[in-house]
């Protein structure tokens, strides 16, 4: 009997610890369902037009988060390192796109019909294309040199060292932009075909819901880029070498893969995606400044963890989910909008309680470094 | 390995150093080491011994410094730049005192409490700082008051309008603008009586100033008989407020009253238009007045309302200031922010009071009794500045004239009827 007692008491304690997480998760889930019930059944304040608007804004911001999150996931998959300067790559892309549009706005192409025609409006598709190419190129170049200068010398160092280097690089890039471009908030000048605030009008429940041009453009482009990235990773030689390096650097090197080049390519790709996300951000939201990359960067990092860091479809899913939760969450749960990040992070915690490696993440077989 | 580690640490250190440098760049070089030892000084005037805070000792060749704490980077930078512009003119106009010149130390507090406390600590550590023409923002002010209080640095804020600031019991804090009690009730009255709104939404940025103002406007509007359908806070610094605006649009208010600053106000204004709030009026405050709001909103800002201090009466001083400001900076005052005149007045008052109290000691140093200056600023009576005539009451409210509402017509601010 006595020996039994001795073994049960630590067991009980362990049981409590074991169940405390699911219990917490279930409590939060019950609370969320209760709030849903209150908002949808008891109060029922909002018609379908409100939910459609929230859905639209959630998907648009979710698309941007996804694109940035992919950059985190790619780098993590290959180096097991969080590139905290990734948000700054996006900021640099935003600036690059801005200067292209400013140039396009100031090149005048007078025509017979309209003497005040400018390049941005005469060739909107071309100027948008150039803006994206320049934005992606500048961010990709920054990403390439970021890896060369801040991370490559530290590759054999303990894991925390490159992380600190990343934070330093992030602060450096922010302040470099602050010095170069001044602290003022700037505003994108969109070509007329993509003017902010305009969009297709849909009549829902007697109210006009605007499907903004910039939003649709942003969403479709981010989906296209993600599909393109998946193609690159799954079907091309470059993607194959990236996957091989992610799996095992030493063996990949023995197989004749240039590991350094592959890592550089990864940073170029993730930089290009962040740059395109930056230009999209500018086109859709308009206002930006040197600090614009910080919040999306943190959010996208969260999205990458949510989806399962290291997993590309997971980053896409996580980004979309985070965008939707941020947008719909406070209204659907009837909680103050100041707490929208709290809601997003509580949901992150609940998901991580039940799936510690993220929604689509798999448990990694071994340490990669 | 060890060598690599060392290298990496060095690289990191360099990175951090480099990254710190720009942030520190706007600041002046570190103050020269100063020897203030009360008992050793031979030439110390008698007034210093009896002064509550002791004397600031300015050696020949040093400058007498007036501090300023305002946002100079980030989304609210226009406010800080405007205040610094005005303060520099005030310092230039003040001239010298017995061979000592004055210097404005305008520091960046980013408008927040952390920055306000950091600037306060930095300025109070410099023994030649004898006054604070600020801080501009209420959040930074609330954080700074205890620090300036302990150091005996008289404060005269041109724009911190949050009502409880003067109720903190500080001996050093005074301000010249209208308070948010006045602004909130004036705005509620204006919306209800003049514009005829009965159903509004009230938003704020959750900061000291914005939330305080929004709360006052809400209760005043409800006291008048109006309905506030939504009272919500937003998170600052974001670029997308469509979700909260969508929720607001479901209850179709006639106006959105916003307590906060132009960075967020402009985003709200721009995004209202595509969400079923096309007909709702954006009603801002003195935090949303300024060139920044105009340039960021463009056509979307038409018909929105904002507040600023009442226009000062025409005077020689005002004419000179307007001309000087235009000549020095290429724009007119009260374009970047509503508080150009107030900033000039605050800096001038502080310099004037410092001059009145300062004594040249027997050892050739300039002695400024801090407590005497603190009392002199609090005791300001019928002082005529550009903005009007100031008389400070016993808690430090120096000018309680209400706000003037402005509306945007054809891309420019115009007086609202």
Interface residues (C-beta under 8 A of the other chain):
Chain A: X45 X46 X47 X49 X50 X53 X54 X57 X58 X61 X150 X153 X154 X156 X157 X161 X164 X165 X168 X169 X171 X172 X174 X175 X176 X178 X179 X183 X184 X185 X187 X196 X197 X198 X199 X207 X208 X209 X210 X212 X281 X285 X286 X287 X288 X289 X291 X292 X295 X326 X327 X328 X330 X331 X336 X337 X338 X340 X341
Chain B: X1 X4 X5 X7 X8 X9 X11 X12 X15 X16 X18 X19 X20 X21 X22 X23 X25 X72 X73 X74 X75 X77 X78 X206 X232 X233 X234 X235 X237 X238 X239 X240 X242 X243 X244 X246 X247 X249 X250 X251 X263 X266 X267 X270 X271 X273 X274 X275 X276 X292 X295 X296 X298 X300
